[in-house]
C-alpha cells in the first residue's frame, strides 16, 4: 500500500502519547472506527471515557464521514482522544488497521461506533490478559452469557470452527499490540472480519474467553450490516461468504455448508422473498442443512420469547451454557 494511501490526517494533539506509563498501568489503545454515525459514535466514545481504568488513548478513525463527525470528536474535552481521518472511504477493517498502526499502547481493544462498553470492561479485560496474548469477552448479544465474573478459559482453534465463540463483533477483543500488528484485519473481507481475526489469533497465540457481558451490543434499526443483509439479493449475499471460502479447509465441508446456510438464512423470515430465498439456499448447500439451520432459528426465537415472557413476570429463564456456540 502506498504512502499516499496510508496517509492519515490528524486534527487533534497526541497528548495521549504522554500519558504516564508504568508496569502497573499499561497504556491501552482503544480503536473506534466510524463513518457517518456522529450521534452513535459519541455514545461509544463516552462509554470509553467513563472506564474505571483511566490509562487509555482513544483513537477515533473517521472513514471519510460527511456528517460532522470530526467536529463532534473535537468537541469532546478529553486529551486522551485522538482523531484520525481517511480522506476516502476504505471500510471498517481498513479503519481498524489504521488505528492499529497508530496505536502507542501495550494493548489494543476495539469498539464499533454503534456499541458501548460496560464501565469496568478495560479493567476486567486487562486482568484476564495476564495469562493470554488475546482475550474475548461476551456481550449483551449473547443471551446465555453470565453477568458475574469468571476466570477466563482457553479458546482453541477447533472451538472457532463452530462459531465466532463470542458474539458482539470486534468489540469483544483485546490483545497485545504486537499480536494485532501481526494478524491485522483482512480488508478484502466484506463480512465476518472479526471471526477471521479470532481464528488467526487462536492458530498462532494463546486466546482466552472471559464469560462476562462487557460490551453493550446495539441491535437497533440503524444501518448496521446485519440489518442491511435482509434486503440484499441472494447473489450479493453469496459474494459475502468470502471468509468461509478463505477458511474452507479449516471448517471442513460439513461446517462450511452449515455456516453458509446460516449466513444466507439470517433474518430470512423478515425478507419479502422468504420461500424463494430458502429454496435457493437449499439447492446450493443442501436441503437437510438448510432445514436444520431454519429449525435452529425457530427454536432460538421461541426460547427468546419464553425468556422475555418470564422476565416480564418477574421470573428467570432456564440457565444454559455460557459459551455462545
N, C-alpha and C positions, 0 to 999 in steps of 0.2 A: 504494500500500500504506500503511495507516495506521501511525501511530507505535506503536500497541499491537501490531500485527502485527510491526513491525520491532524490538520491544523485545528486547534481548539481556541475559541475566543472566550476569555475570562473577564468578567466585568466587576468582580469583587476582589478584595485583597486576599492574600494567602495567610491570613492571621492564624488559621487553624494549624498551620505547619509549625508555629511557635509554641503550641500548647505543651506544657511540661510533660515529658515522657519519663516514666520511671518503670523499673521492673514490676512494681506492684500495680501500676495503672497504665497498661499499654494503650497506645492510641488506636482507636477503631475507626476505620474509614467506612462511611455509610453511603452507598451509591444509590441515587434515586433518579432513574430515567423518566423523562416526562415529555409529553407532546400535546399541546392544546387542551390541557386539563388544569388550568390555573387554580380553580377553586378546590378541586380534589387534591392536587399536589400540595397546596398549603396545609391541608389537614394532615397529609402524610408527613410533611416536614416537621410540623409542630409536634407530632407524636414522637419524633426522634429527639427534638429539642427537650421534651419532657422526660427523657430517660433518667432513671435513677443513677446510671453510670454516665459521668459527665465528660470523660476524656475522649471526645469524638471530633471528627471532621465530617461534615455533611456535604457530600458532593452531588449537587443537582445538575444533571446533564440534560439540557434542553435540546430535543431533537427537532430544531427548526420550527418552534411554535410561532404562531401568528396571533395569539390571544392575550398578549401582555404578560406571559409567564415570567419573563425576565424582570419586569417591574415589580411583580408580586414578590419574587425571591429577594430582590434588593431591598424591599420594604421590611423584611424580617430582620430585626435588630439583634443578630447573634453572630459574633465574629467567627464562629466555627463553620458557618455556611459558606461554601464556595459555589459559584455559578459558572458552569461551562456550557458552551453552546455550539451545536453543529449548524453551519450555515445552510446545509442541505439535508433533507430527510434521509436518514440512514437506517432507522429501525431500532427497536428496543435492545437487541443483542449488541449492536454497534455502540449504542449509548452506554450500556453496561461496560463494554470493553474500554471505552474512553475513560470511564470512571476508574476502572482497574488500573489503567496505565497512569492515571493522575494521582492515585492514592499514595499517601505517605505513611499510613498506619501499618502496624504489625499484623492487623486482621482486617478483613473486608467483609461487610454484610451488605445485603441488598433489600430494597423496598420498592415495590411497584407504586406508582403515583396515586393509585386509587385504593390502596390499602393503608392500614395503620399498624403500629406496634403497641403491644402492652407496655406499660411504663418500666417493667423490670426485664424486658426482653434482652437487652445487651448484657446486663449483669448475669442473667441466667445462662445465656449462650456462652459467655466467656468462661464461666465456671465449668461448663460441660466440655469445653475445648481443652481442658487440662490434660485429657487423655487421648485426644484425637487431633487430626490435621484439619478436619472439617466436621461440622455438626449441622444436622437438620433438626428443626423443631416442628411442632404441629401448628395448626391454625384453626380458626373458627369454621373453616370449610370442611374440617374433618369432625363429624359429629361424634365419632367414637372416642376422640381424644380426651384424656383425663385433664382436669384443670389443676390437680395437685402436682407438685414437683416430684420427679423421679430421677434416678440415676440414668444417664444415657446408656444406650445399648448399641453394640456394633451393627453396622449395616454392611452386609456382604454384597458383592456383585450379583449373586444369584437372587438376593432379596429384591433387587430392582428389575428383575425380569417380569414380575407380576404387575408392577405399578410403579409410579414415581416414589412410592413409600410414604411421602409426606405431602399432603395437598396444600396449596397456597402459593404456588409459583416460586420464583427465585427468592422471595422474601423470607422463606423458611431457612435459608442457608447462611451460615457464617463460616469463614475459612481463613487459614493463614494466607497472607498476601502472596507469598511465593507459590502456594498451591494454585490460586486463581490465575496468576500470571503464567503458570504452566499450562493450564487447561483452557482458559478463556471461554467465551461463549461463541458458538458456531453461528456466524452471521448469515449463513446460507439457509438456515432452517426457518420456515415460516411459522412453526408450531412446535411445542414440546422442547424448547431450548433448555428449560430447567431440568427435565428428565435426562436429556443428553449429557448435561454437565454432571448430574449426580452419578450417572453410570461411569463416566470417565474418571471422576474423582475416586469412586469406590474401587475401580480397577487398578489405581496407582497409589492410593493413600489410605489412611485409616479414617473411615467415615462413621460417624455416630448419629444416633437419633435420640433426641430429648422429647419425651412424651408430655409436652406442655403446650397448650394452645397460646402461643405468644404473638401470633400475627392475626389481626382482625381483617378477615377477607371481605371485601366489599363486592358482593354479587348483585349489584344493582342493575338498573336499566340503561346505564351509560354504555358507551361503545367499547366495552371490554370484549376481547377477542372471542371469548366463549359465547357471548350474546350475538356477535356478528355471524358465527358459524351456522346458526339455524336458518339463515337466509341465503346461504351460498348454494349454488347448483352442485350436483353430485360430482361433476368433473373437477370443479375448483376444490372441493373437499379432498378428493383423491390426491391432488397435487400437494396437499398439506401433509401427506403421510411420509414425507422425506425422512424424518427422523427414524421411523420404523424401518425403512429400507436401509438406512445407514447402519443400523444395528441388527440387521436381519439374522445374521449368524449367531449373534448374542442371544436373541429372543428364541430362535428356532421356529420352524414352520407353523406349529400349532399356535403358539403365543402370538406370532406375527399376525396370523389371521384374526385371532381374538381381539388384539389391540386395534387392528384396522377396523373391525366391525364396531368396536366400542367408540372409536373416534367418529366414524361415519354416521353412527346412530345417535350421537349426542343430541339431545333436545328434539329427537325425531317426532315426538308427539305434539310439538309446537309448530312443526312445519306444515305448510299448505299442501305439500305433496307427500304426506306421510306414507301411504301404501306403496306408491311408486318408488319412493326412496328405499324403503325396506326391501322391496323386490330387487332393486339394482344391487344393494349390498349383499343380499343372499346369493345372487347369481355370481357376483365377483368373488366372494370369500366363503361361500358355503352356507346352505340353509340351516344346518344344525348349529353352526357357530353363531349366525345372526339371531336365531331364535333364543339361544342361550343368553346372549347379551340382552335381548329385549326382556326376557323373563327376569333377569337381574335388575334391569331398570325399574320394572314394575314392582318387584319386591322391595327395592330401596325406597320407592315413592310411598308404598304402603307403610313401611317401617317408620319413615319420617313423619307421615301423617299421624300415626299412633303416638309417637313420642310427643309431637306438638299438642295432641289432644290431652295426653296425660299431664303434661306440664301446665296446660291451661286449667286443669282441675286440681293442681297442687301436688300431683304425683311425680314420678320419675320413670323414665323408660328403662328397659332392661339393660343391664350392663353387658357390654360386648368388648371384644378385643380392642386394645388401644391402637394397634397398627392399622394404618389406612391402606389395606390391600386393594 
